[in-house]
Amino acid sequence: MHPATIQRLNAINRAFYQTVADDFDQTRAAPWPGWMLLLPHLRAPLNVLDIGCGNARFAVFLAQHLGAEQVTYRGIDNSAALLDRARAHLAAIPGLRARLDEHDIVEQPLNLGAYDLVTLFGVLHHIPGAEERAQFMGQAAGCVKAGGLLVFAAWRFYEFERYRARVVPWPDDLHVEAGDYLLDWRRGAHSLRYCHYVDDAEQSALAAATGMTLVSEYRADGDEYRANAYSVLLKGAS
């Protein structure tokens, strides 16, 4: 995808999260049900990198289920507004070692160290470009320690009529790829967001791009308990 198109799509989403941060935070306080299925794969103590952390509700989930003192958490996101809300949530958890950083995950590389667990929840549909998504997955895999896990979930929004009904036309001068959509937001302030639909074939390709071993895959969350497709990947010893 052309770099100028990537920047425009990224700008659409940055404006989206700035506009809807309050509504987004208030409606996304609960943990994803699919996270419960990750617990058997996790071993404490756990050093975690949460890419695209939003309001850091995954950190809250880990603290509740593993114990705050067992988790060292780093969350990164390109939305300053959501990071402000994340700081407020994490400040209420005594004993949790946490760090939050503003980082443009679309336009900046993921040179962020090595972790036991790296997560990508609600992220991939905001990464423009098929080649760029594959490269992004390779970078995410580079943040995983030997023996560690990379977990990603692809939002399968286009499989549900209520999300297809939110698709609006692209501007004539914006040339996107197959599976790219512009969705309207129907709560509070009006805003638009760029979302890419990752199908089964692309999900398999993205998992393969990491060079890691697939240990589990499942559907969970939201509509019909199938809104997100999860892939759990293990990094072998180097």
Residue frames as a rotation matrix with the C-alpha (Angstrom) as fourth column:
MET 1
0.578 0.816 0.000 0.00
0.816 -0.578 0.000 0.00
0.000 0.000 -1.000 0.00
HIS 2
0.080 -0.542 0.837 1.22
0.427 -0.740 -0.520 3.50
0.901 0.399 0.172 -0.83
PRO 3
-0.637 -0.429 -0.640 2.74
0.745 -0.130 -0.654 5.25
0.197 -0.894 0.402 2.22
ALA 4
-0.907 0.336 0.256 0.47
-0.344 -0.939 0.015 8.27
0.245 -0.074 0.967 1.74
THR 5
0.016 0.944 -0.328 -2.60
-0.349 0.313 0.883 6.02
0.937 0.100 0.334 1.88
ILE 6
-0.093 -0.146 -0.985 -1.32
0.752 0.638 -0.166 4.36
0.652 -0.756 0.050 5.04
GLN 7
-0.928 -0.322 -0.187 -0.88
0.366 -0.698 -0.615 7.75
0.068 -0.639 0.766 6.65
ARG 8
-0.597 0.773 0.214 -4.38
-0.603 -0.608 0.516 8.86
0.529 0.179 0.830 5.67
LEU 9
0.216 0.691 -0.690 -5.98
0.029 0.701 0.712 5.70
0.976 -0.174 0.131 7.03
ASN 10
-0.359 -0.432 -0.827 -3.97
0.842 0.233 -0.487 5.97
0.404 -0.871 0.280 10.23
ALA 11
-0.982 0.003 0.188 -5.04
-0.059 -0.954 -0.294 9.60
0.178 -0.300 0.937 10.59
ILE 12
-0.144 0.988 -0.060 -8.70
-0.436 -0.009 0.900 8.57
0.889 0.156 0.431 10.25
ASN 13
0.327 0.288 -0.900 -8.32
0.510 0.748 0.425 6.16
0.796 -0.598 0.098 13.15
ARG 14
-0.707 -0.581 -0.403 -6.32
0.668 -0.359 -0.652 8.54
0.234 -0.730 0.642 15.32
ALA 15
-0.793 0.489 0.365 -9.10
-0.458 -0.872 0.174 11.12
0.403 -0.029 0.915 14.91
PHE 16
0.095 0.861 -0.499 -11.71
-0.132 0.508 0.851 8.43
0.987 -0.015 0.162 15.61
TYR 17
0.054 -0.104 -0.993 -10.24
0.828 0.561 -0.013 7.44
0.558 -0.821 0.116 18.97
GLN 18
-0.943 -0.332 -0.029 -9.71
0.302 -0.812 -0.499 11.05
0.142 -0.479 0.866 19.98
THR 19
-0.564 0.792 0.235 -13.37
-0.552 -0.573 0.606 11.79
0.615 0.212 0.760 19.24
VAL 20
0.399 0.853 -0.338 -14.96
-0.395 0.492 0.776 8.73
0.828 -0.176 0.533 20.86
ALA 21
-0.581 -0.782 -0.225 -12.52
-0.179 0.393 -0.902 8.03
0.794 -0.484 -0.368 23.71
ASP 22
-0.654 0.365 0.663 -15.07
-0.743 -0.144 -0.653 8.52
-0.143 -0.920 0.366 26.49
ASP 23
0.447 0.887 -0.115 -17.76
-0.889 0.427 -0.165 6.38
-0.097 0.176 0.980 24.86
PHE 24
0.282 -0.429 -0.858 -15.20
-0.400 0.760 -0.512 3.78
0.872 0.488 0.043 23.84
ASP 25
-0.770 -0.621 0.146 -13.81
-0.347 0.217 -0.912 3.50
0.535 -0.753 -0.383 27.36
GLN 26
-0.430 0.677 0.597 -17.24
-0.845 -0.069 -0.531 3.32
-0.318 -0.733 0.601 29.00
THR 27
0.620 0.744 -0.250 -18.52
-0.781 0.555 -0.285 0.60
-0.073 0.372 0.925 26.68
ARG 28
0.517 -0.519 -0.681 -15.33
-0.115 0.746 -0.656 -1.49
0.848 0.417 0.327 26.83
ALA 29
0.067 -0.423 0.904 -14.67
-0.977 -0.212 -0.027 -2.00
0.203 -0.881 -0.427 30.51
ALA 30
0.711 0.285 0.643 -15.52
-0.486 0.860 0.155 -5.72
-0.509 -0.422 0.750 30.63
PRO 31
-0.432 -0.885 0.175 -12.89
-0.502 0.397 0.768 -8.34
-0.750 0.244 -0.615 29.69
TRP 32
-0.106 0.320 -0.942 -13.27
-0.929 0.306 0.208 -10.30
0.355 0.897 0.265 26.48
PRO 33
0.716 0.422 0.556 -14.72
-0.606 0.770 0.197 -13.76
-0.345 -0.479 0.807 27.23
GLY 34
0.856 -0.399 -0.330 -12.09
-0.003 0.633 -0.774 -15.27
0.518 0.664 0.540 24.94
TRP 35
0.025 -0.892 0.452 -9.35
-0.740 -0.320 -0.591 -14.23
0.672 -0.320 -0.668 27.35
MET 36
0.422 0.181 0.888 -10.51
-0.818 0.498 0.287 -16.92
-0.390 -0.848 0.358 29.77
LEU 37
0.995 -0.014 0.104 -9.42
0.059 0.893 -0.446 -19.52
-0.087 0.450 0.889 27.22
LEU 38
0.423 -0.900 0.100 -5.89
-0.286 -0.238 -0.928 -18.09
0.860 0.364 -0.358 27.34
LEU 39
0.503 -0.219 0.836 -5.41
-0.861 -0.211 0.463 -18.70
0.075 -0.953 -0.294 31.05
PRO 40
0.897 -0.190 0.400 -4.34
0.053 0.943 0.328 -22.38
-0.440 -0.273 0.856 30.70
HIS 41
0.648 -0.676 0.351 -1.49
0.586 0.146 -0.797 -21.20
0.488 0.722 0.491 28.43
LEU 42
0.422 -0.440 0.793 -0.14
-0.358 -0.884 -0.300 -18.59
0.833 -0.157 -0.531 30.86
ARG 43
0.367 -0.409 -0.835 2.49
0.812 0.579 0.073 -19.15
0.454 -0.705 0.545 33.53
ALA 44
0.882 -0.051 0.469 3.19
-0.240 -0.905 0.352 -16.59
0.406 -0.423 -0.810 36.25
PRO 45
0.054 0.172 -0.984 5.19
0.161 -0.974 -0.161 -14.51
-0.985 -0.150 -0.080 36.81
LEU 46
0.256 0.235 0.938 4.45
0.941 0.162 -0.298 -12.93
-0.222 0.958 -0.179 33.45
ASN 47
-0.474 -0.444 -0.760 6.11
0.141 -0.890 0.433 -10.08
-0.869 0.098 0.485 31.58
VAL 48
0.128 0.765 0.631 3.55
0.846 0.248 -0.472 -8.73
-0.518 0.595 -0.615 29.10
LEU 49
-0.895 -0.218 -0.388 3.58
-0.029 -0.842 0.539 -6.40
-0.444 0.494 0.747 26.10
ASP 50
0.008 0.972 0.236 0.03
0.710 0.161 -0.686 -5.36
-0.704 0.173 -0.689 25.14
ILE 51
-0.917 -0.393 0.075 0.20
0.305 -0.566 0.766 -3.76
-0.258 0.725 0.638 21.67
GLY 52
-0.571 0.765 0.297 -2.72
-0.139 -0.447 0.884 -1.43
0.809 0.464 0.361 21.02
CYS 53
-0.858 0.067 -0.509 -3.67
0.475 0.479 -0.738 -1.61
0.195 -0.875 -0.443 24.69
GLY 54
-0.043 0.885 0.463 -6.49
0.288 -0.432 0.854 0.97
0.957 0.170 -0.237 24.58
ASN 55
0.382 0.274 0.883 -7.80
-0.665 -0.582 0.468 1.47
0.642 -0.766 -0.040 28.12
ALA 56
-0.576 -0.816 0.044 -5.65
-0.647 0.422 -0.635 -1.44
0.500 -0.394 -0.771 29.43
ARG 57
0.393 0.782 0.484 -8.52
-0.920 0.325 0.221 -3.71
0.015 -0.532 0.847 30.39
PHE 58
0.595 -0.259 -0.761 -6.34
-0.041 0.936 -0.350 -6.74
0.803 0.239 0.546 29.57
ALA 59
-0.567 -0.809 0.155 -3.99
-0.154 -0.081 -0.985 -5.67
0.809 -0.582 -0.079 32.36
VAL 60
-0.255 0.580 0.774 -6.95
-0.965 -0.197 -0.170 -5.51
0.054 -0.790 0.611 34.74
PHE 61
0.738 0.540 -0.404 -7.97
-0.566 0.822 0.065 -9.01
0.367 0.181 0.913 33.63
LEU 62
0.126 -0.782 -0.610 -4.47
0.102 0.622 -0.776 -10.42
0.987 0.035 0.158 34.23
ALA 63
-0.689 -0.384 0.615 -4.24
-0.499 -0.365 -0.786 -8.80
0.526 -0.848 0.060 37.66
GLN 64
0.127 0.851 0.509 -7.57
-0.992 0.106 0.071 -10.31
0.006 -0.514 0.858 38.65
HIS 65
0.894 0.356 -0.272 -6.75
-0.394 0.914 -0.099 -13.84
0.214 0.196 0.957 37.45
LEU 66
0.362 -0.836 -0.412 -3.00
0.393 0.538 -0.746 -14.17
0.845 0.108 0.523 37.99
GLY 67
0.559 -0.178 -0.810 -2.50
0.765 -0.267 0.586 -11.71
-0.321 -0.947 -0.012 40.83
ALA 68
0.990 -0.114 0.079 -1.24
-0.071 -0.908 -0.413 -8.16
0.119 0.403 -0.907 40.34
GLU 69
0.469 -0.866 0.175 2.13
-0.634 -0.192 0.749 -8.96
-0.615 -0.462 -0.639 41.91
GLN 70
0.099 -0.392 0.915 2.66
0.362 0.870 0.334 -11.70
-0.927 0.298 0.228 39.28
VAL 71
0.565 0.250 0.786 2.33
0.822 -0.098 -0.560 -9.36
-0.063 0.963 -0.261 36.30
THR 72
-0.364 -0.599 -0.713 4.75
0.234 -0.800 0.553 -6.87
-0.902 0.034 0.431 34.80
TYR 73
0.348 0.720 0.600 2.76
0.823 0.071 -0.563 -5.03
-0.449 0.690 -0.568 32.16
ARG 74
-0.699 -0.429 -0.573 3.66
0.060 -0.833 0.550 -2.68
-0.713 0.350 0.607 29.34
GLY 75
0.278 0.842 0.462 0.91
0.751 0.109 -0.652 -1.23
-0.599 0.528 -0.602 27.20
ILE 76
-0.809 -0.486 -0.330 1.44
0.160 -0.723 0.672 0.80
-0.566 0.491 0.662 24.04
ASP 77
0.207 0.885 0.416 -1.11
0.884 0.013 -0.467 2.67
-0.419 0.465 -0.780 21.98
ASN 78
-0.713 -0.460 0.529 -1.22
0.661 -0.692 0.291 5.61
0.232 0.557 0.797 19.58
SER 79
0.216 0.840 0.498 -4.23
0.358 -0.543 0.760 7.18
0.908 0.014 -0.418 21.32
ALA 80
-0.814 -0.526 0.247 -3.21
0.018 -0.446 -0.895 9.59
0.581 -0.724 0.372 24.06
ALA 81
-0.192 0.834 0.518 -6.85
-0.871 -0.388 0.301 9.88
0.452 -0.393 0.800 25.11
LEU 82
0.709 0.457 -0.538 -7.21
-0.221 0.868 0.445 6.14
0.670 -0.197 0.716 25.72
LEU 83
-0.184 -0.846 -0.500 -3.86
0.490 0.363 -0.793 5.98
0.852 -0.391 0.348 27.49
ASP 84
-0.647 0.047 0.761 -5.12
-0.548 -0.723 -0.422 8.62
0.530 -0.690 0.493 29.93
ARG 85
0.423 0.878 0.224 -8.02
-0.840 0.286 0.462 6.34
0.341 -0.383 0.858 30.76
ALA 86
0.496 -0.340 -0.799 -5.68
0.194 0.940 -0.280 3.36
0.846 -0.016 0.533 31.02
ARG 87
-0.604 -0.775 0.183 -3.54
0.029 -0.251 -0.968 5.17
0.796 -0.580 0.174 33.59
ALA 88
-0.268 0.595 0.758 -6.60
-0.917 -0.399 -0.012 5.82
0.295 -0.698 0.653 35.72
HIS 89
0.738 0.575 -0.353 -7.63
-0.477 0.815 0.330 2.15
0.477 -0.076 0.876 35.59
LEU 90
0.273 -0.710 -0.649 -4.17
0.369 0.700 -0.611 0.83
0.888 -0.073 0.454 36.42
ALA 91
-0.541 -0.463 0.702 -3.63
-0.391 -0.601 -0.697 3.28
0.745 -0.652 0.144 39.28
ALA 92
0.248 0.759 0.602 -6.46
-0.940 0.038 0.340 1.50
0.235 -0.650 0.723 41.08
ILE 93
0.856 0.002 -0.517 -4.58
-0.003 1.000 0.000 -1.86
0.517 0.001 0.856 41.10
PRO 94
0.555 -0.692 0.463 -2.08
-0.804 -0.303 0.511 -2.02
-0.213 -0.656 -0.724 43.98
GLY 95
0.202 -0.610 0.766 1.00
-0.197 0.741 0.642 -4.14
-0.959 -0.280 0.029 43.36
LEU 96
0.751 0.104 0.652 0.81
0.572 0.391 -0.721 -4.08
-0.330 0.914 0.234 39.57
ARG 97
-0.275 -0.865 -0.419 4.06
0.183 -0.475 0.861 -3.09
-0.944 0.160 0.289 37.87
ALA 98
0.453 0.590 0.668 2.85
0.801 0.060 -0.596 -1.20
-0.392 0.805 -0.445 34.81
ARG 99
-0.577 -0.576 -0.579 4.17
0.122 -0.761 0.637 1.10
-0.807 0.297 0.510 32.12
LEU 100
0.496 0.754 0.431 2.17
0.661 -0.006 -0.750 2.85
-0.563 0.657 -0.502 29.42
ASP 101
-0.558 -0.742 -0.371 3.70
0.210 -0.559 0.802 4.48
-0.803 0.370 0.468 26.33
GLU 102
0.626 0.650 -0.431 2.28
-0.255 -0.351 -0.901 6.43
-0.737 0.674 -0.054 23.44
HIS 103
-0.587 -0.786 0.195 3.57
-0.150 0.342 0.928 4.68
-0.795 0.515 -0.319 20.33
ASP 104
0.211 0.642 -0.737 2.25
-0.895 -0.176 -0.409 4.85
-0.393 0.746 0.538 16.78
ILE 105
-0.074 -0.242 0.968 1.98
-0.130 0.964 0.231 1.15
-0.989 -0.109 -0.103 16.01
VAL 106
0.834 0.374 0.406 1.25
0.357 0.195 -0.914 1.84
-0.421 0.907 0.029 12.33
GLU 107
0.880 -0.422 0.215 4.12
-0.067 -0.560 -0.826 4.19
0.469 0.713 -0.521 11.54
GLN 108
0.185 -0.850 0.493 6.77
-0.976 -0.219 -0.011 3.28
0.117 -0.479 -0.870 14.16
PRO 109
-0.106 -0.282 -0.954 8.65
-0.291 0.926 -0.241 -0.05
0.951 0.251 -0.180 14.37
LEU 110
0.868 0.468 0.166 8.14
-0.332 0.298 0.895 -2.38
0.369 -0.832 0.414 17.31
ASN 111
-0.082 -0.941 -0.328 11.68
0.153 0.313 -0.937 -2.36
0.985 -0.127 0.119 18.73
LEU 112
0.318 0.488 0.813 10.46
-0.661 -0.500 0.559 -2.80
0.679 -0.715 0.164 22.29
GLY 113
-0.427 -0.540 0.725 12.44
-0.896 0.360 -0.260 -5.60
-0.121 -0.761 -0.638 23.94
ALA 114
-0.567 0.151 -0.810 11.44
-0.207 0.925 0.318 -9.20
0.798 0.347 -0.493 24.69
TYR 115
-0.303 0.634 0.712 8.45
-0.953 -0.191 -0.235 -10.45
-0.013 -0.750 0.662 26.69
ASP 116
-0.837 0.089 0.540 6.87
-0.080 0.956 -0.281 -13.67
-0.542 -0.279 -0.793 27.90
LEU 117
-0.099 0.894 0.437 3.55
0.864 0.295 -0.409 -12.70
-0.494 0.337 -0.802 26.33
VAL 118
-0.928 -0.067 -0.367 2.80
-0.121 -0.876 0.466 -10.30
-0.353 0.477 0.805 23.47
THR 119
-0.237 0.933 0.271 -0.84
0.714 0.357 -0.603 -9.56
-0.659 0.050 -0.751 22.65
LEU 120
-0.990 0.099 -0.105 -2.66
-0.144 -0.686 0.713 -7.95
-0.002 0.721 0.693 19.74
PHE 121
-0.420 0.907 -0.031 -6.32
0.827 0.368 -0.426 -7.50
-0.375 -0.204 -0.904 20.62
GLY 122
0.651 0.745 -0.146 -8.46
0.589 -0.617 -0.521 -5.24
-0.478 0.254 -0.841 18.44
VAL 123
0.061 -0.785 -0.616 -5.36
-0.135 -0.618 0.774 -4.18
-0.989 0.036 -0.144 16.51
LEU 124
-0.620 -0.521 0.587 -4.93
0.432 0.397 0.809 -5.92
-0.655 0.755 -0.021 13.17
HIS 125
0.196 0.761 0.619 -8.05
0.972 -0.067 -0.225 -4.44
-0.129 0.645 -0.753 11.58
HIS 126
0.907 0.082 -0.414 -6.43
0.097 -0.995 0.016 -1.01
-0.411 -0.054 -0.910 12.02
ILE 127
-0.144 -0.988 -0.052 -3.13
-0.017 -0.050 0.999 -1.89
-0.989 0.144 -0.010 10.28
PRO 128
0.683 0.477 -0.554 -3.36
-0.508 -0.235 -0.829 -0.77
-0.525 0.847 0.081 6.62
GLY 129
0.203 -0.578 -0.790 -1.89
-0.956 0.057 -0.288 -2.88
0.212 0.814 -0.541 3.83
ALA 130
0.963 0.196 -0.184 -1.56
-0.177 0.977 0.116 -6.65
0.203 -0.079 0.976 3.40
GLU 131
0.256 -0.945 -0.204 2.25
0.388 0.294 -0.873 -6.54
0.885 0.145 0.442 3.18
GLU 132
-0.323 -0.363 0.874 2.40
-0.529 -0.696 -0.485 -4.14
0.785 -0.619 0.033 6.10
ARG 133
0.614 0.585 0.531 0.26
-0.774 0.314 0.549 -6.42
0.155 -0.748 0.645 8.28
ALA 134
0.855 -0.352 -0.380 2.60
0.297 0.934 -0.197 -9.34
0.425 0.055 0.904 7.58
GLN 135
-0.145 -0.949 0.279 5.63
0.219 -0.306 -0.927 -7.21
0.965 -0.073 0.252 8.42
PHE 136
0.006 0.265 0.964 3.89
-0.819 -0.552 0.157 -6.00
0.574 -0.791 0.214 11.57
MET 137
0.931 0.363 0.043 3.36
-0.329 0.784 0.526 -9.59
0.157 -0.504 0.849 12.69
GLY 138
0.441 -0.852 -0.283 7.03
0.545 0.505 -0.669 -10.33
0.713 0.141 0.687 12.15
GLN 139
-0.355 -0.547 0.758 7.96
-0.252 -0.725 -0.641 -7.35
0.900 -0.419 0.120 14.30
ALA 140
0.426 0.590 0.686 5.54
-0.844 -0.015 0.537 -8.45
0.326 -0.808 0.491 17.01
ALA 141
0.921 -0.127 -0.369 7.10
0.171 0.981 0.088 -11.91
0.351 -0.144 0.925 16.98
GLY 142
0.017 -0.992 0.128 10.48
0.336 -0.115 -0.935 -10.27
0.942 0.059 0.332 17.47
CYS 143
-0.174 0.001 0.985 9.23
-0.745 -0.654 -0.131 -8.97
0.644 -0.756 0.114 20.82
VAL 144
0.842 0.531 0.089 8.60
-0.479 0.662 0.576 -12.50
0.247 -0.528 0.813 22.16
LYS 145
-0.080 -0.855 0.513 11.15
-0.941 0.235 0.243 -14.35
-0.328 -0.463 -0.823 24.27
ALA 146
-0.552 -0.155 -0.819 12.10
-0.449 0.883 0.136 -17.91
0.702 0.443 -0.557 23.41
GLY 147
-0.808 0.332 -0.486 9.41
0.545 0.735 -0.403 -20.08
0.223 -0.591 -0.775 24.95
GLY 148
-0.733 0.528 -0.428 6.99
-0.085 -0.696 -0.713 -17.15
-0.675 -0.486 0.555 25.02
LEU 149
-0.203 0.803 0.560 3.62
0.874 0.407 -0.267 -16.58
-0.442 0.435 -0.784 23.40
LEU 150
-0.955 0.157 -0.250 2.18
-0.252 -0.877 0.409 -14.24
-0.155 0.454 0.877 20.82
VAL 151
-0.403 0.895 0.192 -1.62
0.760 0.444 -0.475 -14.04
-0.510 -0.045 -0.859 20.86
PHE 152
-0.939 0.172 -0.297 -3.61
-0.286 -0.870 0.402 -12.14
-0.189 0.463 0.866 18.25
ALA 153
-0.271 0.925 0.265 -7.31
0.601 0.378 -0.704 -11.82
-0.752 -0.031 -0.659 17.60
ALA 154
-0.988 0.015 0.156 -8.84
0.127 -0.508 0.852 -10.72
0.092 0.861 0.500 14.31
TRP 155
-0.444 0.876 -0.188 -12.19
-0.222 -0.311 -0.924 -8.94
-0.868 -0.368 0.333 14.50
ARG 156
-0.852 0.151 0.501 -14.49
0.496 0.537 0.682 -10.68
-0.166 0.830 -0.533 11.98
PHE 157
-0.545 0.649 -0.531 -16.92
-0.136 -0.693 -0.708 -7.75
-0.828 -0.313 0.465 11.74
TYR 158
-0.585 0.304 -0.752 -17.85
-0.807 -0.314 0.500 -8.25
-0.084 0.899 0.429 8.09
GLU 159
-0.896 0.268 -0.355 -19.49
0.173 0.945 0.277 -11.59
0.410 0.186 -0.893 8.84
PHE 160
-0.463 0.729 -0.504 -22.30
0.781 0.067 -0.621 -9.82
-0.419 -0.681 -0.600 10.73
GLU 161
0.025 0.585 0.811 -25.07
0.891 -0.380 0.247 -7.79
0.453 0.717 -0.530 9.14
ARG 162
0.820 0.382 -0.426 -25.12
0.550 -0.731 0.403 -5.11
-0.157 -0.565 -0.810 11.82
TYR 163
0.036 -0.865 -0.501 -21.54
0.203 -0.484 0.851 -4.14
-0.978 -0.132 0.158 10.95
ARG 164
-0.596 -0.184 0.782 -22.00
0.786 0.068 0.615 -4.43
-0.166 0.981 0.104 7.18
ALA 165
0.439 0.851 0.289 -24.83
0.870 -0.483 0.100 -1.93
0.225 0.208 -0.952 7.61
ARG 166
0.689 -0.227 -0.688 -22.32
0.288 -0.786 0.547 0.58
-0.665 -0.575 -0.476 8.98
VAL 167
-0.292 -0.840 0.457 -20.07
0.801 0.046 0.597 0.56
-0.522 0.540 0.660 5.92
VAL 168
0.663 0.412 -0.625 -19.88
0.036 -0.851 -0.524 3.94
-0.748 0.325 -0.579 4.19
PRO 169
0.865 -0.310 0.396 -18.28
0.460 0.173 -0.871 4.74
0.202 0.935 0.292 0.79
TRP 170
-0.002 -0.948 -0.318 -14.62
0.830 -0.180 0.528 5.63
-0.558 -0.263 0.787 0.51
PRO 171
0.396 -0.001 -0.918 -13.65
-0.311 -0.941 -0.134 9.04
-0.864 0.338 -0.373 -0.86
ASP 172
0.995 0.091 0.046 -12.94
0.014 0.326 -0.945 8.80
-0.101 0.941 0.323 -4.58
ASP 173
0.521 -0.854 -0.009 -9.31
-0.595 -0.356 -0.720 9.81
0.612 0.380 -0.694 -4.13
LEU 174
-0.052 -0.515 0.856 -8.49
-0.934 0.327 0.141 7.13
-0.352 -0.792 -0.498 -1.54
HIS 175
0.295 0.061 -0.954 -7.37
-0.686 0.709 -0.167 3.84
0.666 0.703 0.251 -3.08
VAL 176
0.035 -0.172 0.984 -7.60
-0.919 0.383 0.099 0.97
-0.394 -0.908 -0.145 -0.61
GLU 177
-0.829 -0.418 -0.370 -7.18
-0.524 0.813 0.256 -2.78
0.194 0.406 -0.893 -0.80
ALA 178
-0.073 0.799 -0.597 -9.67
-0.184 0.577 0.795 -5.65
0.980 0.168 0.105 -0.82
GLY 179
0.067 0.202 -0.977 -11.23
0.815 0.554 0.171 -6.13
0.576 -0.808 -0.128 2.60
ASP 180
-0.889 -0.380 -0.256 -10.77
0.458 -0.747 -0.482 -2.49
-0.008 -0.546 0.838 3.63
TYR 181
0.058 0.978 0.199 -13.88
0.809 -0.163 0.565 -0.71
0.586 0.128 -0.800 4.92
LEU 182
-0.870 -0.142 0.471 -14.91
-0.104 -0.882 -0.459 2.61
0.481 -0.449 0.753 6.41
LEU 183
-0.247 0.774 -0.584 -17.37
0.814 0.493 0.309 2.13
0.526 -0.398 -0.751 9.28
ASP 184
-0.118 0.282 0.952 -19.49
-0.316 -0.920 0.233 4.72
0.942 -0.273 0.197 11.01
TRP 185
-0.898 -0.190 -0.396 -19.80
0.339 0.274 -0.900 4.97
0.280 -0.943 -0.182 14.80
ARG 186
-0.184 0.958 0.219 -23.31
0.091 -0.205 0.975 4.98
0.979 0.199 -0.049 16.21
ARG 187
0.420 0.285 -0.862 -22.84
0.884 0.087 0.459 5.95
0.206 -0.954 -0.216 19.82
GLY 188
0.267 -0.309 -0.913 -22.43
0.505 -0.762 0.406 9.57
-0.821 -0.569 -0.048 20.96
ALA 189
0.102 -0.315 -0.944 -20.33
-0.535 -0.817 0.215 11.74
-0.839 0.482 -0.252 18.65
HIS 190
0.973 0.220 0.068 -20.29
-0.043 0.464 -0.885 10.90
-0.227 0.858 0.461 14.94
SER 191
0.054 -0.981 -0.188 -17.01
-0.797 -0.156 0.584 9.52
-0.602 0.119 -0.790 13.68
LEU 192
0.865 0.135 -0.484 -15.59
-0.446 0.650 -0.616 7.10
0.231 0.748 0.622 11.12
ARG 193
0.195 -0.836 0.513 -12.96
-0.609 0.307 0.732 4.38
-0.769 -0.455 -0.449 11.44
TYR 194
0.093 -0.310 -0.946 -10.90
-0.901 0.378 -0.213 2.37
0.424 0.872 -0.244 8.99
CYS 195
0.175 -0.010 0.984 -11.24
-0.618 0.777 0.118 -1.40
-0.766 -0.629 0.130 9.50
HIS 196
-0.359 -0.325 -0.875 -9.78
-0.875 0.444 0.194 -4.29
0.326 0.835 -0.444 7.53
TYR 197
0.684 0.631 0.365 -11.55
-0.700 0.709 0.087 -7.65
-0.204 -0.315 0.927 7.48
VAL 198
-0.527 -0.849 -0.029 -9.08
-0.848 0.523 0.089 -10.49
-0.060 0.072 -0.996 8.08
ASP 199
0.582 0.733 -0.351 -10.51
-0.760 0.645 0.087 -13.75
0.290 0.216 0.932 6.71
ASP 200
0.886 -0.197 0.419 -9.38
-0.077 0.830 0.552 -17.31
-0.457 -0.521 0.721 7.48
ALA 201
0.683 -0.650 0.334 -6.77
0.667 0.368 -0.647 -17.36
0.298 0.665 0.685 4.72
GLU 202
0.294 -0.598 0.745 -5.18
-0.177 -0.800 -0.573 -14.08
0.939 0.037 -0.341 5.80
GLN 203
0.710 -0.028 0.703 -5.24
-0.704 -0.049 0.709 -15.10
0.015 -0.998 -0.055 9.46
SER 204
0.866 -0.408 0.289 -3.30
0.359 0.910 0.206 -18.25
-0.347 -0.075 0.935 8.59
ALA 205
0.457 -0.713 0.533 -0.84
0.583 -0.213 -0.784 -16.22
0.672 0.669 0.318 6.51
LEU 206
0.440 -0.263 0.859 -0.33
-0.539 -0.842 0.018 -13.73
0.718 -0.471 -0.512 9.34
ALA 207
0.859 -0.145 0.491 0.34
-0.360 0.512 0.780 -16.55
-0.365 -0.847 0.387 11.78
ALA 208
0.728 -0.596 0.339 2.85
0.682 0.677 -0.276 -18.04
-0.065 0.432 0.899 9.34
ALA 209
0.544 -0.505 0.670 4.57
0.125 -0.741 -0.660 -14.66
0.829 0.443 -0.340 8.93
THR 210
0.750 -0.240 0.616 5.66
-0.657 -0.372 0.655 -14.84
0.072 -0.897 -0.437 12.58
GLY 211
-0.108 -0.786 -0.608 7.71
-0.523 0.565 -0.638 -18.00
0.845 0.249 -0.472 12.10
MET 212
-0.618 -0.040 0.785 6.17
-0.774 0.207 -0.598 -19.27
-0.138 -0.978 -0.158 15.33
THR 213
-0.922 0.254 -0.293 4.25
0.180 0.949 0.257 -22.47
0.343 0.185 -0.921 16.09
LEU 214
-0.226 0.928 0.296 0.46
-0.717 -0.364 0.594 -22.37
0.659 -0.078 0.748 16.24
VAL 215
-0.983 -0.146 -0.112 -0.68
-0.026 0.713 -0.701 -24.03
0.182 -0.686 -0.704 19.47
SER 216
-0.418 0.901 -0.116 -4.34
0.697 0.236 -0.677 -23.02
-0.583 -0.364 -0.727 19.58
GLU 217
-0.962 0.263 0.071 -6.99
-0.168 -0.778 0.606 -21.23
0.214 0.571 0.793 17.56
TYR 218
-0.484 0.845 -0.228 -10.62
0.855 0.401 -0.329 -20.53
-0.186 -0.354 -0.916 18.44
ARG 219
-0.435 0.470 0.768 -13.53
0.185 -0.788 0.587 -18.14
0.881 0.398 0.256 18.03
ALA 220
-0.300 0.364 -0.882 -15.05
0.951 0.035 -0.309 -16.17
-0.081 -0.931 -0.356 20.90
ASP 221
-0.759 -0.054 -0.649 -16.61
0.301 -0.913 -0.275 -12.87
-0.578 -0.405 0.709 22.01
GLY 222
-0.719 0.385 -0.579 -19.43
-0.531 -0.842 0.099 -10.64
-0.449 0.379 0.809 20.87
ASP 223
0.091 0.848 -0.523 -21.90
-0.992 0.029 -0.126 -11.62
-0.091 0.530 0.843 18.18
GLU 224
0.810 0.373 -0.453 -22.82
-0.440 0.896 -0.049 -15.30
0.388 0.239 0.890 18.42
TYR 225
0.672 -0.653 0.350 -19.64
-0.234 0.262 0.936 -15.75
-0.703 -0.711 0.023 20.49
ARG 226
0.402 -0.499 0.768 -17.75
0.835 0.544 -0.084 -15.64
-0.376 0.675 0.635 17.18
ALA 227
0.988 0.102 -0.116 -16.77
0.051 -0.925 -0.376 -11.99
-0.146 0.366 -0.919 16.73
ASN 228
0.362 -0.929 -0.082 -13.03
-0.915 -0.371 0.160 -12.57
-0.179 0.017 -0.984 17.23
ALA 229
0.911 -0.221 -0.348 -10.79
0.071 0.916 -0.394 -15.28
0.406 0.334 0.850 15.76
TYR 230
0.661 -0.667 0.345 -7.86
-0.647 -0.273 0.712 -16.01
-0.381 -0.694 -0.611 18.07
SER 231
0.664 -0.590 -0.460 -4.46
0.083 0.669 -0.739 -17.48
0.743 0.452 0.493 17.24
VAL 232
0.822 -0.451 0.348 -2.06
-0.437 -0.106 0.893 -18.52
-0.366 -0.886 -0.284 20.02
LEU 233
0.739 -0.626 -0.249 1.55
-0.067 0.299 -0.952 -18.92
0.670 0.720 0.179 18.86
LEU 234
0.866 -0.500 0.001 4.61
0.137 0.240 0.961 -20.31
-0.481 -0.832 0.277 20.65
LYS 235
0.634 -0.739 -0.230 8.19
-0.687 -0.401 -0.605 -19.20
0.355 0.542 -0.762 20.02
GLY 236
0.871 -0.340 -0.355 10.68
0.384 0.921 0.059 -22.02
0.307 -0.188 0.933 20.09
ALA 237
0.569 -0.758 -0.319 14.15
0.232 -0.224 0.947 -21.88
-0.789 -0.613 0.049 21.61
SER 238
0.865 -0.296 -0.405 16.63
-0.502 -0.502 -0.704 -20.01
0.005 0.812 -0.583 19.43
